Amino acid sequence: MGLIGLKLGKDGCFIASNTEQYFLPGFTVDAVDTTGAGDAFCAGMLYGIHEQWDLDRSMRFANAMAAMCLTDTTTSEGMKEIGEIEKLMSRIPLRKPAI
């Protein structure tokens, strides 16, 4: 599958495959430090692809990983277990699109 993704900071992300296009706003969190958020997003997206999730779920998971990363002063402390990421996905609202 061909896939391209654009991380849009707090505004979320845009992903396009050969057959689909998605925009997903970011999660609303209080950012402490942005270091590693892009790497966390990429790791989350790759995990979703590895697990054969659809693009929407993979994007939500990737955005949630990046959002978790933002909530602590060190990248490694911001990374949590998969269950914690999924809790964030269910309880934290997405931002309203800026576009």
N, C-alpha and C positions, 0 to 999 in steps of 0.2 A: 504494500500500500504506500503510495506517495503521500507525504504529510508535511505541512509547513505550519509553524506556529509563531505567533507574535505575542509576546508578553507586553501588556499595556500598563504596567505599574498598578496603582490602586484601582484603575479602571477595569482591570481584568485581563482577558486574553481573547485572541482570535485564532481559530484553527481551521485549516482547510485541507481536505483530502481530495482524492480524485473525484469523489462523488458528493461530498458534504462540506458545508461551511457553517461554523458556529462562532458566535460572539457570546462570551459569558462574563458578566461583571465580576469584580473581585468581592471578597468577603469584607464586611465592616469589622475591623479590629483596631485597637489602639497600637500603632506602630511604635516600637521602642528603638529598633535598629533594622535597617534594610539589608545588612550584609548577609549574603547567602540566599536571599529570597528567590532570585532567578534560578540558582542551582537547585533549590528545593522544588521549585515548580517543574523543572526539567525531570528531576528524579520521580516526582509524582506522576508525571505524564508517561514516562517510560514504564513505571510500575503498572499503570493502567493498561498500557499496550501489552505488556508481558502477561497480564492476567486476562487479556482478551476482552476487556470491558469495551462498551461502545464509547464513542468520542465524548459524548456529553458527560458520562460518569467519570471518564478519565480526566477531563478538563476540570470538573468540580473538585476531584481529589487533588489535582495538581494545584489549583488555586487555594485549596484548604491547606496544603503543605506549605505553600509560600506564606499564607497568612499566619500560620503557627510560628514559622520562622521569625516573623516580624515582632512577635510578642515577648522576646527575651533579648538580653544584651549580648548573648553569644549564639551563634548559629546552632551549635550542637545542643544547647539547652532548649532551644526553640523546637527542635525536632522531637516528635512524640511517637508513641506506638500507633499502629494503624487504627485501632479502636478509638483512640483520642481524636485522630484526624476525622474519622467518620462522625463522632459526636459533634465536632465543630461544624461539619457539613450540615447537620440536622438542626443545630440550635442558633447558629449565627446567620443573620440575614445577608443576602447579597446586596452590594451597593446598587443604588439606582444608576442606570447607564448615564454617562456624561454626554453621550452622543444623541 
